[in-house]
Amino acid sequence: MVIQQPSTQIKLTNVSVVRLRKGGKRFEIACYKNKVMEWRSNVETDLDEVLQIHNVFLNVSKGQVASKDDLNKSFKTDDLDKIIQEILTKGELQVSEKERSNKLDSMWRDIATIVADNCINPQTKRPYTVTMIEKAMGDLHLSVNPNRSSKSQALDVIKQLQEKKEMPIQRAQMRVRVTMPQSKETKKLREKLTPLLGTTEDEDFAGDEYELVALIDPGKYKIINEMLQADTKGRAQIEIMSLREQEEGDEKF
């Protein structure tokens, strides 16, 4: 005898589930892996490419489909596309413990890599290895937030390492060249630049063009560029000579 599966049950495997609680009930949709984030970032706009099945569930793993009555009570409509889009936008993407752990491990490594790529030991002027940064992060008992970018968390790590004096560390400086036509305003503008510069390596007031080579914090680049453009009406230029100050003999990255 053939056993009929109830019409409100649909079995799915290998799915990513997005869950939303509304009106006292839990609603879920079954999606293809990686497509949810593409939808949320507007890379994917076709619902059929995101969904494994065009339906709303009370429980995907049990195959329990939400009834029209449930949908109307909670969403005030039974328009599937509208409901699915709301769940996709506002719902929580469910991931397995293994996936969550792998993501956190990957982010931890990314954060340490960003710190290592952008910082040096100010005493030796040499970069730290990723392993050394990871150890320092572990000593500070830092944790990864999967809802924040690796870059923003790397900035926090640098700040905490400096505050806790876990290791001597500072943002690596970039070497820049500033050039502008000589005028009576040149020295006045040079005075405005002074607080934004690190170490001045070379400076030339001779001739028709002023030239300055200096080390600056990467975060000051945009401020300096905007000041130069505004004060010289676009006649000044700032050129990046190297992204990181290096001791002679250091390997270039």
BELFEN-V680120 format. One record per residue. N is the residue number from 1. RES is the residue in one small letter. PHI is phi as a letter, one per 30 degrees, with the letter a starting at -180 (* if undefined). NEAR is the number of other ideal C-beta (glycine too) atoms within 8 Angstrom. Layout:
N,RES,PHI,NEAR  N,RES,PHI,NEAR
//
This chain:
1,m,*,2  2,v,d,3  3,i,c,4  4,q,d,4  5,q,d,6  6,p,e,5  7,s,d,4  8,t,c,6  9,q,c,10  10,i,b,8  11,k,c,6  12,l,b,10  13,t,b,4  14,n,h,4  15,v,c,11  16,s,c,13  17,v,c,12  18,v,c,14  19,r,c,11  20,l,b,12  21,r,c,7  22,k,a,8  23,g,i,6  24,g,i,5  25,k,b,11  26,r,c,8  27,f,c,18  28,e,b,15  29,i,b,15  30,a,c,13  31,c,b,14  32,y,d,10  33,k,e,7  34,n,i,7  35,k,d,12  36,v,d,12  37,m,d,8  38,e,d,10  39,w,d,12  40,r,d,8  41,s,c,6  42,n,i,6  43,v,d,5  44,e,c,9  45,t,b,4  46,d,c,6  47,l,e,9  48,d,d,6  49,e,d,8  50,v,c,13  51,l,d,12  52,q,d,7  53,i,b,7  54,h,d,7  55,n,a,10  56,v,c,12  57,f,c,14  58,l,d,10  59,n,a,9  60,v,d,11  61,s,d,5  62,k,c,6  63,g,i,11  64,q,d,9  65,v,d,11  66,a,d,11  67,s,d,7  68,k,d,6  69,d,d,6  70,d,d,11  71,l,d,15  72,n,d,10  73,k,d,8  74,s,d,11  75,f,c,12  76,k,i,4  77,t,a,8  78,d,c,8  79,d,d,6  80,l,e,10  81,d,d,7  82,k,d,9  83,i,d,14  84,i,d,13  85,q,d,9  86,e,d,11  87,i,d,15  88,l,d,14  89,t,d,7  90,k,c,6  91,g,d,13  92,e,c,6  93,l,d,9  94,q,d,7  95,v,b,7  96,s,d,5  97,e,d,5  98,k,d,6  99,e,d,8  100,r,d,10  101,s,d,8  102,n,d,8  103,k,d,10  104,l,d,10  105,d,d,8  106,s,d,8  107,m,d,12  108,w,e,11  109,r,d,10  110,d,d,9  111,i,d,14  112,a,d,13  113,t,d,10  114,i,d,11  115,v,d,14  116,a,d,13  117,d,d,8  118,n,c,11  119,c,b,13  120,i,b,13  121,n,d,11  122,p,d,8  123,q,d,5  124,t,c,7  125,k,i,9  126,r,c,8  127,p,d,12  128,y,d,13  129,t,d,7  130,v,d,10  131,t,d,6  132,m,d,10  133,i,d,15  134,e,d,11  135,k,d,8  136,a,d,11  137,m,d,12  138,g,d,8  139,d,d,7  140,l,d,10  141,h,h,5  142,l,d,8  143,s,b,4  144,v,c,9  145,n,c,6  146,p,d,8  147,n,c,3  148,r,c,6  149,s,d,5  150,s,d,9  151,k,d,7  152,s,d,8  153,q,d,13  154,a,d,12  155,l,d,8  156,d,d,8  157,v,d,14  158,i,e,13  159,k,d,8  160,q,d,11  161,l,d,13  162,q,d,9  163,e,d,6  164,k,d,7  165,k,h,6  166,e,d,8  167,m,a,9  168,p,d,7  169,i,a,11  170,q,a,8  171,r,d,9  172,a,d,12  173,q,c,12  174,m,c,15  175,r,c,12  176,v,b,14  177,r,c,10  178,v,c,16  179,t,b,10  180,m,a,13  181,p,d,9  182,q,d,9  183,s,a,5  184,k,d,4  185,e,c,8  186,t,e,11  187,k,d,6  188,k,d,8  189,l,d,14  190,r,d,10  191,e,d,7  192,k,d,9  193,l,d,12  194,t,e,7  195,p,d,5  196,l,c,9  197,l,c,11  198,g,c,7  199,t,c,7  200,t,d,8  201,e,c,7  202,d,a,7  203,e,a,7  204,d,b,8  205,f,c,6  206,a,d,3  207,g,i,5  208,d,d,4  209,e,b,8  210,y,d,12  211,e,b,10  212,l,b,13  213,v,c,12  214,a,b,12  215,l,c,11  216,i,b,13  217,d,d,8  218,p,e,11  219,g,d,7  220,k,d,10  221,y,e,12  222,k,d,7  223,i,d,9  224,i,d,14  225,n,d,9  226,e,d,8  227,m,d,12  228,l,d,14  229,q,d,10  230,a,d,7  231,d,d,10  232,t,c,12  233,k,h,6  234,g,i,5  235,r,d,6  236,a,c,13  237,q,b,7  238,i,b,11  239,e,b,8  240,i,d,9  241,m,d,8  242,s,a,8  243,l,d,6  244,r,b,11  245,e,d,10  246,q,b,8  247,e,d,7  248,e,e,4  249,g,j,3  250,d,d,8  251,e,d,3  252,k,d,4  253,f,c,5
//
